[in-house]
Amino acid sequence: MVRNAATVRLGGTFCHHCTSRTSGGRGRTLRTVSTKPEGGTPPTPTLTERRKAATQLDIARAAAELFTEHGPDGTTAEDIALRAGVALRTFYRYFRSKQDAVAPLLAGGADRWRRMLAATEPGAGLPEALERSIAASLTPADEATEEGLRWTRGLLRAAAEDPALRAVWYRVNQESEERLRGVVAGLAGPDADLLEVRLAAAAATDAIRIALETWSETEAPVRGEGAPAELAVRCLRELMGGMRLLRGQGGG
C-alpha cells in the first residue's frame, strides 16, 4: 500500500491525450491513432470523440488518485468507477483492468514531448534537439506540472510492487518509442541509417523512463540536481554517446 506518496488532484498537465482504450473487459484493445504525422496539425475530434476522451480521462484521474492513496491492492475497479462518477460497465467499456486505467495519464507526457521535439526548427542538431525537448518537458513550468510529476512518482512507486501496473508502464514506453522513430527520422534527415534512428529513439525513450524510475525511488526535488530533467539528460548522453548518427551531427 502506498502511504508515503502525496495525494494530489490531477490537473491534466501530463495527461492531455489518451493513447488507447479497451472494450468490454474482453482483452481486445482499441487504439486511437492520429492519421497525421507527429508534429502535424491533428484532425479536429468530433463531439462524440471529445466526450469519450473526457470520460477516459476522468476514469484515469480517479485511478491514479486511488492508487496514490491506497495502492493497487487497496483499490478495485468499482472504487475507481465510483470516484470517477461512472457506472462499472462504463469503466470496462474503456479499460480491461484497474491498472490499465492509468495508461492515458502515463502516456500524456510522452505525447507532449514528441510534439515539442517534432516542432524543432529545421537544421537543428539531433542531440541538442533531444536534450532541449527532454529537459523542457520534464522541468515543471507551474504548480500543475509539479503535481503531475508527484503523482507520476506515486504511480511508479506503486508499480514497483504491482506487476500488472508495471506492465502498463512498460507498454506505454514501448508505444512511445515506436511513435518516436518517425520524429527522429525526420530530424536526422533522409540519409540517416535506419538502425541508428531506432537506436536513438530507444535511447531517448529509455533515458526518460530510467530517469523517472530512479527519481521515484528517492525524495529528490522536481527541479535541480537529482530531478527528472537532470537525470534524463544525463542518461541520454550516456546512452547515445557512441552513435554515428550523433557524431555525424556534431554530437559528443
N, C-alpha and C positions, 0 to 999 in steps of 0.2 A: 504494500500500500504506500502511495506516495504522500508523505506527510510534510517533507521539507521544501516542496516547491510552492512558489507563491500562486495563489488563486487569482486569476486575472479575468477581466471582461475583455473579450476579443473584439478589437476594433476593426479588423479587416485589413490591416496593413500588410500582413504577409499572406493573406488568404483571399485574393481578389478573384481567382479563377479556379473553377473545378476542372479536374482533368479526366475524371471517369465517373461512371455510375453503374450500379448493378441492378439486376431486375429480379424481383420476386424471391430473393434468397436462394436461387437455384444454381448459383455459380456462373451464370452467364454474364460476362462483363460487356457493357455497352459503353464504348469510349467516344466522347465528343472530341473531334479533331477539326481544327480550322482548315479550310480549303486554301487559305492564304499562307505564303511562306512566313517564317519568323521575321518580324521587323516590318512586314507589310501592313496595310490597313485591314483589320479584321472585318468580316461581314457583320452588319448590324443584326443582333439577335432579335428574334420575334418576341412578342409579349409572352407567349407560352414558354419559350426558352428562358426568358428572364425570370419568370415565376418559378420554373423548375430549379434554376440555378440558385435563386434566393432560398428555396426550401432546402436544397442540399447544403447551403452554407449555414443555415440555421441549425441543421442537424449536426454538421461538423463542429460548429462552435460549441454546441451543447456537449458533444462527446469529449472534446478537448478539455472543457471546463471540468467535467466529471472525472476524467482520467487524472487531471492535475490534483483534484481534491481528494479522490478516493482510490486512485489506481484502477487499472483494468479489471482486476479481480473483484473489486468492490463496486463495479458498475455493470449494469445489464442494459440490453437493448431497450427494454421497457423504460429504464431510468432516462436514457438518452431521449427517447421519443417524448416522454413526459416533460423533460426540461425544454425541449425544442417546441413543444406545443403541437405535436402532430400525432396521428394515430400510429400504432405499431406497424400496421400494414404499409403505411406511407414510408416508414423507415426502411422496411425491407424492399420497397419498390426501388430504392436508390442504392442501398448498401446491403451486402450479403452477410456482414458481421459487424459487431460493435467496433472492432479495431479498424475495419475498412472505412468507417465513417470519417476518420480524421485525414484521409488521403488528400481531399481538396485543400485543406489548410497547409499540410506539409508541402504540397506542390506549388502553392501560390508564390512563395518567394523565388523559386526557380523560374517560374513563368516570367516574373517581373525582371529578374536578372537577364534572361535571354533576350527580352525585348530591349533592355538597356544596351546589351552587347551588340545586338543587330543594328542599333541606331548609331553605331560608331561611324565617324566620318571616314570616307574612302581614303586609303593611303595610310591610315594609322597602323602601326606595327601590332601584330597579333599579341605578343607578350604584354605590351603596355595596355592594350585594349582589355585583355582578360583581367589583368591586375586592377585596373581602374574600375571596371564594372563590378568585380567581385567585392572590392573594398567599399564601393558606394552602396551596393545592395545589402551589405552586412553591417554598415555603420548606421546606427539609429539617427534619424533626422528629427524625430519628435517623440513625444511620450507614447503615442500609439505604437510606434516601431519598437520602442524598448519593451513594451508589454508583449509584442509579438515574439521577440527573442526569448523572453522569460517563459512564455508558455511552450515555446519550442524546447527549451531546456527541460521543462516538466515532462513533456511527452517523451523525450529521449531517455530521461531517467526511468520513466515507466516502461519503455521499450526494452531496457536492459534486463528486465525480469519477465517480459512477456514475449514469447517467440512470435506470436501472431502479429502483434503490433510492430515488432522489429521487421517482420517480413513486409509489412506495408511500407515502412520507411525505406527498405532496400528497393522495393518495386518502384516507388516514386523516384528514387535516384536513378534507377536504370532507365525509366521512361524519359527523364530529363536529359540523360546522356544521349539517348537516341535522337531527341529533338535538337540537341546542341550541335550535332555533327553538321547539319546544313548551315548553321550560322558560322561555325568555324571555317567550313569550306569556302563560304562567301568572302570571309575576311582574308583567308590565306591566298586566294586567287586561283585561277583555272589550272595553273601548273603545279599546284601542291600535290604531294604524294598522298593518296587516299589512306594509306596506313598511318601516316603521320597525323592526318586530320582526325582519324579515330582515336589515336593515342592522345592527342591534345584534348579532345572532348572528354575522354575518360579521365585524364589527369585533372582537368578543371572541375569536373563533377566530384571526383573523389577528394580534391582539395577542400571543397566546401563541406562535403559530408564528414570528413575526418575532423575538420576544424570544429564543426558544430558538436560532434560527438565528444571530442576532447574537452571542449568548453563546458559541456553539460555535466561533466564529471567533476567540475571544480566550482568554486564560488567566485571566479574571476568576473570582473565587471563587463558591461556591454560595450565599453569603449576602452581604448588604450591597450596596454600590454596584457596578453592573455585573452583578449576579446576575440570574438569570431572573425572579424575583419583581419586583424593582425595574424592570427593563426592560419587563416585561409591563404593569404598572400605568401606566407612562409611555406606552407605545404605546396602551393603551386610552383614556386621557384625550385623547390627540391625535386618535385616530380617531373618538371618539364625542362630541367637544365640541360639535358643532353640531346634534345630533339633537334634534328637537322632543320625541321620546319621553322624553328625559332632562331637557330643560328643564322639561317638564310635571311632573316628579317632583323638581324642585329640583336637577337636575344642573348642573354648571358649563358 
